[in-house]
């Protein structure tokens, strides 16, 4: 994976926490990890779909 993808996922997780803090939502450390894992999962699906699209 490219470094830009890593940075984008981490920045989006930090932004999600900042917005949650602004609106007074409960924040826990494991939610940060879940956000990052979901980001990598979605990125993996996108990569798989690109490979299938290029092969046909």
The first five atom37 places (N, CA, C, CB, O) and aatype in JSON, in Angstrom:
{
  "aatype": [20, 20, 20, 20, 20, 20, 20, 20, 20, 20, 20, 20, 20, 20, 20, 20, 20, 20, 20, 20, 20, 20, 20, 20, 20, 20, 20, 20, 20, 20, 20, 20, 20, 20, 20, 20, 20, 20, 20, 20, 20, 20, 20, 20, 20, 20, 20, 20, 20, 20, 20, 20, 20, 20, 20, 20],
  "atom_mask": [
    [1, 1, 1, 1, 1],
    [1, 1, 1, 1, 1],
    [1, 1, 1, 1, 1],
    [1, 1, 1, 1, 1],
    [1, 1, 1, 1, 1],
    [1, 1, 1, 1, 1],
    [1, 1, 1, 1, 1],
    [1, 1, 1, 1, 1],
    [1, 1, 1, 1, 1],
    [1, 1, 1, 1, 1],
    [1, 1, 1, 1, 1],
    [1, 1, 1, 1, 1],
    [1, 1, 1, 1, 1],
    [1, 1, 1, 1, 1],
    [1, 1, 1, 1, 1],
    [1, 1, 1, 1, 1],
    [1, 1, 1, 1, 1],
    [1, 1, 1, 1, 1],
    [1, 1, 1, 1, 1],
    [1, 1, 1, 1, 1],
    [1, 1, 1, 1, 1],
    [1, 1, 1, 1, 1],
    [1, 1, 1, 1, 1],
    [1, 1, 1, 1, 1],
    [1, 1, 1, 1, 1],
    [1, 1, 1, 1, 1],
    [1, 1, 1, 1, 1],
    [1, 1, 1, 1, 1],
    [1, 1, 1, 1, 1],
    [1, 1, 1, 1, 1],
    [1, 1, 1, 1, 1],
    [1, 1, 1, 1, 1],
    [1, 1, 1, 1, 1],
    [1, 1, 1, 1, 1],
    [1, 1, 1, 1, 1],
    [1, 1, 1, 1, 1],
    [1, 1, 1, 1, 1],
    [1, 1, 1, 1, 1],
    [1, 1, 1, 1, 1],
    [1, 1, 1, 1, 1],
    [1, 1, 1, 1, 1],
    [1, 1, 1, 1, 1],
    [1, 1, 1, 1, 1],
    [1, 1, 1, 1, 1],
    [1, 1, 1, 1, 1],
    [1, 1, 1, 1, 1],
    [1, 1, 1, 1, 1],
    [1, 1, 1, 1, 1],
    [1, 1, 1, 1, 1],
    [1, 1, 1, 1, 1],
    [1, 1, 1, 1, 1],
    [1, 1, 1, 1, 1],
    [1, 1, 1, 1, 1],
    [1, 1, 1, 1, 1],
    [1, 1, 1, 1, 1],
    [1, 1, 1, 1, 1]
  ],
  "atom_positions": [
    [[0.83, -1.18, 0.0], [0.0, 0.0, 0.0], [0.88, 1.25, 0.0], [-0.95, 0.0, 1.21], [2.01, 1.25, 0.49]],
    [[0.32, 2.28, -0.55], [1.05, 3.53, -0.61], [0.98, 4.26, 0.73], [0.49, 4.42, -1.72], [0.07, 4.03, 1.54]],
    [[1.94, 5.14, 0.95], [1.96, 5.9, 2.21], [0.77, 6.84, 2.3], [3.26, 6.69, 2.33], [0.29, 7.12, 3.39]],
    [[0.3, 7.33, 1.16], [-0.84, 8.24, 1.16], [-2.1, 7.6, 1.73], [-1.11, 8.72, -0.24], [-2.89, 8.27, 2.38]],
    [[-2.27, 6.31, 1.48], [-3.43, 5.59, 2.0], [-3.35, 5.51, 3.52], [-3.53, 4.17, 1.39], [-4.34, 5.73, 4.22]],
    [[-2.17, 5.19, 4.04], [-1.97, 5.12, 5.49], [-2.28, 6.47, 6.13], [-0.53, 4.69, 5.82], [-2.97, 6.54, 7.15]],
    [[-1.74, 7.53, 5.53], [-1.95, 8.87, 6.08], [-3.43, 9.24, 6.04], [-1.12, 9.91, 5.29], [-3.95, 9.8, 7.01]],
    [[-4.1, 8.94, 4.94], [-5.52, 9.29, 4.81], [-6.37, 8.56, 5.85], [-6.02, 8.95, 3.4], [-7.28, 9.16, 6.43]],
    [[-6.08, 7.3, 6.1], [-6.85, 6.53, 7.08], [-6.6, 7.08, 8.49], [-6.48, 5.04, 7.02], [-7.55, 7.21, 9.27]],
    [[-5.36, 7.39, 8.82], [-5.05, 7.93, 10.14], [-5.66, 9.32, 10.34], [-3.54, 8.0, 10.35], [-6.19, 9.63, 11.41]],
    [[-5.59, 10.16, 9.3], [-6.17, 11.5, 9.4], [-7.68, 11.42, 9.57], [-5.82, 12.34, 8.16], [-8.26, 12.17, 10.35]],
    [[-8.32, 10.51, 8.83], [-9.77, 10.38, 8.96], [-10.16, 9.87, 10.35], [-10.33, 9.43, 7.88], [-11.19, 10.29, 10.89]],
    [[-9.36, 8.99, 10.94], [-9.65, 8.52, 12.3], [-9.5, 9.65, 13.31], [-8.71, 7.35, 12.67], [-10.31, 9.78, 14.23]],
    [[-8.47, 10.46, 13.15], [-8.27, 11.59, 14.06], [-9.41, 12.6, 13.91], [-6.92, 12.28, 13.8], [-9.91, 13.12, 14.9]],
    [[-9.82, 12.88, 12.67], [-10.93, 13.8, 12.44], [-12.23, 13.27, 13.05], [-11.12, 14.04, 10.95], [-13.02, 14.04, 13.59]],
    [[-12.45, 11.97, 12.95], [-13.65, 11.38, 13.54], [-13.64, 11.57, 15.06], [-13.75, 9.88, 13.19], [-14.67, 11.86, 15.65]],
    [[-12.47, 11.4, 15.68], [-12.38, 11.61, 17.12], [-12.58, 13.07, 17.49], [-11.04, 11.12, 17.64], [-13.22, 13.37, 18.49]],
    [[-12.03, 13.98, 16.69], [-12.2, 15.4, 16.98], [-13.67, 15.81, 16.87], [-11.35, 16.25, 16.03], [-14.18, 16.55, 17.71]],
    [[-14.34, 15.34, 15.83], [-15.76, 15.65, 15.68], [-16.59, 15.04, 16.81], [-16.28, 15.15, 14.33], [-17.52, 15.66, 17.32]],
    [[-16.24, 13.82, 17.2], [-16.93, 13.19, 18.32], [-16.74, 13.97, 19.61], [-16.45, 11.77, 18.5], [-17.66, 14.09, 20.42]],
    [[-15.54, 14.49, 19.8], [-15.26, 15.29, 21.0], [-16.02, 16.61, 20.97], [-13.75, 15.56, 21.11], [-16.52, 17.06, 22.01]],
    [[-16.12, 17.23, 19.8], [-16.86, 18.5, 19.68], [-18.33, 18.3, 20.04], [-16.74, 19.06, 18.24], [-18.92, 19.14, 20.72]],
    [[-18.91, 17.19, 19.59], [-20.33, 16.95, 19.83], [-20.6, 16.18, 21.12], [-20.92, 16.2, 18.67], [-21.74, 15.77, 21.37]],
    [[-19.58, 15.97, 21.94], [-19.77, 15.38, 23.25], [-20.06, 13.88, 23.25], [-20.87, 16.07, 23.94], [-20.72, 13.38, 24.16]],
    [[-19.58, 13.17, 22.25], [-19.8, 11.73, 22.18], [-18.78, 11.0, 23.05], [-19.72, 11.24, 20.72], [-17.67, 11.5, 23.25]],
    [[-19.14, 9.83, 23.58], [-18.17, 9.06, 24.37], [-17.07, 8.5, 23.46], [-18.88, 7.92, 25.14], [-17.36, 7.89, 22.43]],
    [[-15.83, 8.69, 23.85], [-14.69, 8.24, 23.05], [-13.88, 7.23, 23.85], [-13.8, 9.44, 22.61], [-13.57, 7.45, 25.02]],
    [[-13.54, 6.12, 23.22], [-12.72, 5.09, 23.84], [-11.58, 4.74, 22.9], [-13.57, 3.82, 24.19], [-11.71, 4.9, 21.69]],
    [[-10.46, 4.27, 23.44], [-9.28, 4.0, 22.63], [-9.55, 2.92, 21.6], [-8.12, 3.59, 23.51], [-8.99, 2.97, 20.51]],
    [[-10.4, 1.94, 21.92], [-10.64, 0.85, 20.98], [-11.45, 1.32, 19.77], [-11.37, -0.3, 21.67], [-11.37, 0.7, 18.71]],
    [[-12.22, 2.39, 19.91], [-12.94, 2.92, 18.75], [-11.97, 3.46, 17.71], [-13.91, 4.02, 19.18], [-12.21, 3.33, 16.51]],
    [[-10.87, 4.06, 18.16], [-9.84, 4.55, 17.24], [-9.26, 3.39, 16.44], [-8.72, 5.29, 18.01], [-9.07, 3.51, 15.23]],
    [[-8.98, 2.28, 17.11], [-8.43, 1.1, 16.43], [-9.45, 0.52, 15.46], [-8.0, 0.03, 17.46], [-9.09, 0.11, 14.36]],
    [[-10.72, 0.48, 15.85], [-11.77, -0.04, 14.97], [-11.9, 0.82, 13.72], [-13.12, -0.1, 15.72], [-12.07, 0.3, 12.62]],
    [[-11.84, 2.14, 13.88], [-11.92, 3.03, 12.72], [-10.77, 2.76, 11.75], [-11.9, 4.51, 13.16], [-10.98, 2.7, 10.54]],
    [[-9.57, 2.58, 12.27], [-8.41, 2.3, 11.42], [-8.57, 0.95, 10.73], [-7.11, 2.32, 12.24], [-8.29, 0.84, 9.54]],
    [[-9.0, -0.08, 11.45], [-9.18, -1.41, 10.85], [-10.25, -1.4, 9.76], [-9.54, -2.43, 11.92], [-10.08, -2.03, 8.72]],
    [[-11.34, -0.68, 9.99], [-12.39, -0.58, 8.98], [-11.86, 0.14, 7.74], [-13.63, 0.16, 9.53], [-12.18, -0.24, 6.62]],
    [[-11.05, 1.16, 7.94], [-10.45, 1.86, 6.81], [-9.57, 0.95, 5.97], [-9.63, 3.04, 7.3], [-9.64, 0.98, 4.74]],
    [[-8.74, 0.13, 6.61], [-7.91, -0.81, 5.87], [-8.74, -1.9, 5.2], [-6.87, -1.44, 6.8], [-8.4, -2.35, 4.11]],
    [[-9.81, -2.33, 5.84], [-10.69, -3.33, 5.25], [-11.34, -2.79, 3.98], [-11.77, -3.76, 6.26], [-11.38, -3.48, 2.96]],
    [[-11.84, -1.57, 4.04], [-12.46, -0.96, 2.86], [-11.42, -0.77, 1.76], [-13.1, 0.4, 3.21], [-11.72, -1.0, 0.59]],
    [[-10.21, -0.36, 2.13], [-9.15, -0.2, 1.13], [-8.79, -1.53, 0.48], [-7.91, 0.42, 1.77], [-8.53, -1.58, -0.72]],
    [[-8.77, -2.61, 1.26], [-8.48, -3.94, 0.71], [-9.55, -4.36, -0.29], [-8.38, -4.97, 1.84], [-9.23, -4.92, -1.34]],
    [[-10.81, -4.1, 0.02], [-11.89, -4.42, -0.91], [-11.74, -3.64, -2.2], [-13.26, -4.13, -0.27], [-11.93, -4.18, -3.29]],
    [[-11.39, -2.36, -2.1], [-11.2, -1.54, -3.3], [-10.06, -2.08, -4.14], [-10.92, -0.07, -2.92], [-10.17, -2.13, -5.37]],
    [[-8.96, -2.49, -3.51], [-7.83, -3.06, -4.25], [-8.24, -4.35, -4.95], [-6.64, -3.33, -3.31], [-7.88, -4.55, -6.11]],
    [[-8.99, -5.22, -4.28], [-9.45, -6.47, -4.89], [-10.34, -6.19, -6.08], [-10.2, -7.33, -3.87], [-10.21, -6.84, -7.12]],
    [[-11.25, -5.24, -5.96], [-12.14, -4.91, -7.08], [-11.37, -4.32, -8.25], [-13.22, -3.94, -6.62], [-11.72, -4.57, -9.4]],
    [[-10.33, -3.53, -7.99], [-9.51, -2.98, -9.07], [-8.78, -4.09, -9.81], [-8.51, -1.96, -8.51], [-8.69, -4.06, -11.04]],
    [[-8.25, -5.07, -9.08], [-7.53, -6.18, -9.71], [-8.47, -7.0, -10.58], [-6.86, -7.07, -8.64], [-8.1, -7.39, -11.68]],
    [[-9.68, -7.26, -10.08], [-10.65, -8.02, -10.87], [-11.06, -7.25, -12.12], [-11.89, -8.36, -10.04], [-11.25, -7.84, -13.18]],
    [[-11.19, -5.93, -12.0], [-11.59, -5.1, -13.13], [-10.49, -5.05, -14.19], [-11.94, -3.69, -12.66], [-10.78, -5.06, -15.38]],
    [[-9.22, -4.99, -13.77], [-8.11, -4.91, -14.71], [-7.89, -6.23, -15.44], [-6.85, -4.5, -13.99], [-7.41, -6.23, -16.57]],
    [[-8.22, -7.35, -14.8], [-7.98, -8.65, -15.43], [-9.0, -8.97, -16.5], [-7.99, -9.74, -14.38], [-8.73, -9.81, -17.35]],
    [[-10.15, -8.33, -16.5], [-11.17, -8.63, -17.51], [-11.12, -7.69, -18.69], [-12.55, -8.59, -16.9], [-11.92, -7.82, -19.62]]
  ]
}
